Structure formats: C-alpha cells, structure tokens
Amino acid sequence: MMHYVYLLKDRLGKLYIGYTSNLKRRLQEHARGRSKYLFLRRPVRLIYYEAYLSKIDAKERERKLKNFKNIYSGLKSRLKNSLKSAK
C-alpha cells in the first residue's frame, strides 16, 4: 500500500498540505467539501504529491512540511512555476 503527502491550492491561492493512504478518494472528498478546512475554499487543485511505501515516512514528511518553514519554503521554491500556473 502506498501513502501520500499532497499539496493543494484553493480558490483563494492558499496552500494545504495533507496525508492519506488513498489519494484518489481523498481528493474526491476535498472536491465534495468533506474537509472542514477547505469547505468554503473550493474548488481545490492538486499541485504536488509524494508517494511512500512507509506510512511512518509519509506522516513524518507531512509533519516536517507543516512545522518547519525552511522545508516548506524549499518545496514552494521548487514548485514556483507550477504554483503560478495553477489558477
């Protein structure tokens, strides 16, 4: 089973980081408004994801992206053109 860390961009241009073991299902839930945080910010667009074999590795990556500004900034820097074009 794969585990995913993903990055969404909402209609306001804000970014959301999440973790799931079923990326397709989770994206459908976000699209249907089943996420409290993104409910009023729909539609959302998948910008980036990483796949891991280990659940522990995926959850650790999500935690680091959320809690360490330099890691999150590095990812945003790598994705700068994707973030611009995802409107």
Order of alpha helices (4+ residues) and beta strands (2+ residues): beta-beta-alpha-beta-alpha-alpha-alpha
